[in-house]
Amino acid sequence: MAEAILVINAGSSSIKFALYGTASGDQRTTIAHGQIEGIGTAPHLLVRGPDQAIQAERYWPVGETHTHEDLLDPLLTLIETDLAGVALSAVGHRVVHGGEKHFGPALITAALIEELAALTPLAPLHQPHNLAAIRAIAALRPGLRQVACFDTAFHHGIAPVVSRLALPRRFAEEGVRRYGFHGLSYEFIARRLAACAGDLARGRVIAAHLGSGASLCAMAGGRSIDTTMGFTALDGLVMGTRTGSLDPGVVLYLMQHHGLDAAAIEDLLYHRSGLLGVSGVSSDMRALLASRAPPAKEAVELFIFRCAREMGALAASLGGLDGVVFTAGIGEHAPEIRAAIAARLAWLGAKLDPAANDRPDTAPRRISAEGSGLALWVIPTDEEAMIAEHTKALTAGS
């Protein structure tokens, strides 16, 4: 029976997953992928094959309370019996925060779970759900090896002057610093860029992970030098429902003049701001680009402006810039956004090839014109494949 690795990305309302066959070398075969959505309301399991055809589907009754064990048990059973007749060799998890201590993939133990749980105050909206899935798998399949892959790990080597916050030192001693996120995506992009454009990969590159959650990473020789997200995933660019960088005085104003407490501010900054808050229309860039409402246009313009402005700052961190790589939902599928950002980077020598930019290609491709001072690329990201790669490497032969 063939062995397979299950990759899980557990959130508050959904559990995304992908099943990979283990193959020789770095090649992977995706057996299936899907998600359990509607957690907390009416859970719905949908499994698709590599051809996107639906392989399995299940609904749970509305109004019932379901734990991660309740939801993951049928998925594991489906994989092991009905789906592909594979034997699970390991499970890899996306864990948002590894703190200062964990900066590489790690085999999950009871001790590690407790260490990661202690980091929950640093990622309160993500860490508990990541750990809930890990605990559920441990309870359902005690002998199955699990691996934690951390979204902060890729940025671990950034210099102290980049990670430091201008607060009293006692806060730094308890872990209040800039960490950076989307690291699994950036690690994948660094590897793919090295395969596609080795000379550029060895230079100074900004990778732009532009999706509902959005950030930039300044890379030199494939290593993270600086990034826009900081202590939390709220920092940096305007996002679907998140503010991005915000004057702390605004938070004080909201507390003092609007009576918002910590919970209300958290909800506002994470769930009601960003593109949604500015437009009043949607958090989805596709809807905003299709809308004629002036606030929708303003939200798009703000997103573009902030992306280009932060790219200028990261170019300073790098001491120059050789190229930009666009990735994730918006970065891969919104040529209008790429074109507008490139236009704002003309001062750095960026010159777009409109035909290459508009081509609906899913393969990595260069979209800058001949003679452009910056190499512009689109490279689809695959965080799940990166997790599968780490999981295989860490569990091979064990």
N, C-alpha and C positions, 0 to 999 in steps of 0.2 A: 504494500500500500504506500502510495506517495506521501511524503511529508509536506506540511504547509505551515506557514507562519501567519497568525492573525494579528492585524494591526488595529488598535482601538484608539479613537480620539473622543473622549467622553466629555460632554458639556452639560449645561444645566437643563436643556430641553431636548437634547438629542445625543445619540451615540453613533458616530460615524465609524465605519469599519471597512477593512479591505483584507482579502485573503490572497496570499502569495504562495505559489509553489516554490520550493527551494530548488535552485538550479546551480550549475557550475558557474564559477566566475562571478561577475557582477550582474549578470542578466537575471531578470525576474519574470515570471509568468503570473499575471493577475488572473486568479481563478474566479473571484467574485468580489463585489463591493456593494455597499449600501449603507443604510442607516436605520436606526430606531428613532423616530421623531415623535413629537407630541407628548414627551414625558411630563407627567404632572396633570395632563388633561385626558387625552385619548391616545395612548401609544400605538404606533403603527410601524411594523417591521417590513422593510422592502429590501430584497436582495436581487441584484442584477449581475448578469454574467459579463464577460469581457466584450460581448457584442451589444451590451446595454439591454438585452432581453431580460424580462422579469423571470427570475428563477424561483422565487418564493415570496410569499406575502402573508402577513398575519396582523389582525387587529385585536386590541384588548378593549374590554368594555369601558365606556365613559364613566368617570366618577370613582372608579376603584383606585386604591393606592398601590403603587407598584415600586418595589425596590430594584436596585440594579441587578440583584440576583434573579428576581422574577423575570426581568427582561432579557438578561444575557443567557440564562439557562436554555431557553428554546433555540437561541442562535447557535450555541455550542452544539446542541443535539442535532440541529439541522446540518451543521458543517460535518459532523462526525458520521452521520447516517445517510441522510437523503441527498445532500447537496452535491458532493463530488467524490465521496468515498475516500477522503483524505484523513490522515492522522495528524493532528496538531502537534507540532514539535515545540512551539513556544508562542507566547503572546507579547507583542511589543506595544507599549503605551506612550502616547504623547503626554508628557507631564510639563505643565507650563513653567514651573519654578524649581530650579535645583539649588538656589541660594549660592553662597560663596564656596561651599564645599564640593558640590556635585557638578562637575563640568565635563562629564563623559557618560556614555550609556552605562547603566548599572543593573546587575541582576537584583531582582527585588527580593528582599528578605523582610521579616517582621521588624527588624531594627531599622531598615531603610524606610519602611512605611511610616514609622513613628518620627523619624527625622524629617521626612517630607511633610508630614502633618503639622509639624512645628513651624513650617514656612507658610501656613495658610494665611496669617495676617498680611503677608506680602503679596498674595494673589487670592483674595477671598472669593472672587467670582469664578475661579477656575480650578484651583487646587483641590477643593473638597470633592468635586465631581470626578476629576482624574483619579483620586484615591478611592472613591466609591467603586469605580469599575475594577480597580486592582484588587480591592478586598473581595469583591463579588467573585472574580475569577479564582482567587485563592480558596474561597469557601466551596465553590462548585467543582473545581478540579485541583485539589491540593498538590498533586504531583506535577502539574504543568508549569514549566519554567516561564517566568515573566521578566521583562526587561523594561526599565524606565529610560526614556529618551527625553532630554530636557530642552525646552525652547530657549532657555537662557545660555546654554552651554557654548554656542558658537561665539558669543561675545565675551567669554570669560577672560580672555587675554588682553582686553582693552586697558590702556594705561590708567593709572590712578587719577591723573588729572582729568581724564575723560569720565571716569565713573564717580568722581567725588561730587557731593552736593555741598553747598555753602551753608551748612547747619552746624551747630555745636558738635564737637567730635564724639560726644557720648552717643549720639544717634547713629553715626557711622559704625560704631562698635556693636550696635545691635542689628546691623544689616541694612540701614537706610542709605542707599547709594543707587546709582544708575546701573541697571542690569542689561536691559535690551531684551527683545523678544523676536519671534519669527525666526529663531535661529536654525531650526530644522529646514525651513524653506531656503534660507541663505546658504546653508551648507550644501544643499542639493544644487543650487544655482552655481556656486563656486566650482563644484565638480563638473557640471555640464558645460560651463563656460571654458574650463580647461580643456575639455574634449573638443569643443567647437571652435574656439579661438584662443589658442594657447598663449600667444604673445600678449593679447589683451588681458587674459586672466593673470598674467604675471605683473600687470601694471596696476593703475589706480582706477578703480571701478566703483560706481554707485549702483547697487541693486535696489530696485524699487518694487517692494511687495505691496501692490495696490489692490486692496479688496475691501470688504466690509470693515475689516481691521487693516490698517495701512501703516507702513513704516518704510524707512530707508536704511540701508547699511552701506557704510564706506568700507571698501575692501582694498587692501594692498597685498598683492601676491596671494590672493585667495583667503586672507585672514581679516577678521573684523577689526577695524581701527576705531570706528565711531558709529553711532546709530541714533535714530530719532526717538525711539521709545526709551524710557528711563527706569524709574523705580517701579512703575506699573505700566500696563498696556494702554493707559490713558494718554500718555505723553506723545508729543510730536505732531504728526499730520492730522488734518481733519479726517474723520472716519465716518462710517455709515451712521452710527448713533453716538459716537464718542467725540468729545470736544477737541482732542489733541491738546497741544500746549496752551496753557491758560494762566493768566496772571493770578497768583494766589490771592491777591486782593479781591478778586471777583468772588471767591469762596467766602471770604470774610464778609463781604457786602451781602451775599445771599443769606448768611447766618444772622447778621445783625439787623438787616432791613426787611427780610422776607420770612424770618423765623424758621428757616430750614435747618433741620437737624442732620446728623451724619447720614442717616439712612436716606433721607430725602435728597441730599446732595449727591450721594452715590448713585441713586436712581437717575437723577437729572444728568449727571456727567457721563454715565455709561450708556443710558438707554434712551434719552430724550433729546440729545444734542446732535452735534455733527451735521451731516447732510440732511438728516430728518428735521433737526431743530431749525436750521437756517431756511430750508425750503418750505417746511410745513406740508410737503407733498409726499416724500418717500425717502427712505434710506438707501434705495437701490439706484445706482448710477444709471442704469438703463432707463428707468422711469423718468429720471430727471432730464436726461438727454432728449427724451421724447416729449417732454412737457413744454408748453408755451408759457407757463406761469413765470412771471419775472423773478419771484423768489427762488424758483428751481434753477433758473439761469445763474442767479447770484451764488447759490450753493456750489454749482459746478465751477464757477470762476474762482471762488474761494479755495476749493480743493486744488485746482491747478496752480494758483498763486502760491499756496503754502508748500506744495510739492517742489516747485521751482526754487522758492526761497530757501528751503531746507537743503536742497541739492547744492546751492551756492555755499552754504555753511559747511557742508561735508567736503566740498572741494577744497575749502580752506584747511580742514582737518587733514586731508590727504596731501596738501601741498601741490595741488594740481589735479587734473582729471583727464583720463584717457577714454572713458566710455561709461555708458549707462545701460543697464539691463532692466527691462520691464517684465514683471511677472505677476501672478495671481489674477483673480477674476477681472478686475478693471484693467490691470496692466497687460493682460493677454488678449482681452476681447474688446477694448474700447479704443479704436484707432484715433477717434477725435481727441481723447484725453492725451494720448501719446503725442499727437501732433501739436497740441497746444502747449504741452510742457517743453517739447523740443524747440518751439518758437521762442519761448522765454529763456532758453539756454543758448540762443544764437550768439550771445556775448562770449560764450566759451567755444564758439566755432561749430556748434551743432547745426547740421544741415540734413533734413529728412528726405528720404526717397518716398514720395507719396504712394507710388504703385506698390512698393514692398510693404509699406505701412498698412495699406488698405487690404492687402491680400489675406483672406481668412485661412491662414495656414496654422496647423497645430504643431509644426516642427520648429525647432530653434531657427531663427533667421535674423540676418542683419537688415535693419531698416534705414540706415543712414546712407546718404548719397555719396557718390564719388567725390573726394576732396573735402569731406566733412572733417572738421577738427575734432569731433568726438565720434567714436564708434557707438552706434545705437543698436541695441539688440532686443528681441523678444524671445524669452526662453520660458516655456511652461514649467511650473514648479510641480513637485510631487513629494510632499512631506511624508506620505505613507510609505513610499518606496524607500525613502531615507531611513525611516524607522525599521522597516523590514531588513534593510542592509545591516544596520547596527545590531539588530536582534539576532540575525543569522551569525554574524561574526562573533558575538559574545557567547552564543550557545553552541557553536560548532564543536563537536567532539566531547561536550560535557554531558 
